[in-house]
Amino acid sequence: MITGDLQFGMPWEAFRLSVIIPAMGKKLIKEQGIDDGVPLKAYVNRGRWVIKCECGGAEYAFEARIFMCRSCWNSRYRHQYRRFTFPRSRKRIENLLIIRPLENRNWFNDEPISHLEAENIEHKAELLEVY
């Protein structure tokens, strides 16, 4: 599972400075602050915490809980960064997923944890050895 503030081998601030801002500059978009609307919700796709934008784009979720879609540049939100949340039960979700093969490390933010637990029991023979 990707956890901590390292995605692509760097923390959010380094990613923002070296990737987001230069890419926005090429599109002639300047940083516009942070939207104070309803936060998005993180989910897990193949062992990665991800944020999905309304435009269909998706980005890795950083611990800073700030999101910029590199498909639409949050255009519906005047190019402002958006906030997102991790679920309160994040560690439990990660513990249930980490023992699965990578292609089955998925959780959607409307999925109850009991569903993950039941799947792990149902597919016990496919689970990875835990060290």
Secondary structure, DSSP 8 states (H G I E B T S, - for coil): ---TT-BTTB-HHHHIIIIIHHHHHHTT-----B--S--EE-EEETTEEEEE-TTS-EEE--TT-EE--TTTTTGGGTT-BEEEE--TTHHHHHHHHTTS-GGG--B-TTS-HHHHHHHHHHTGGGS----
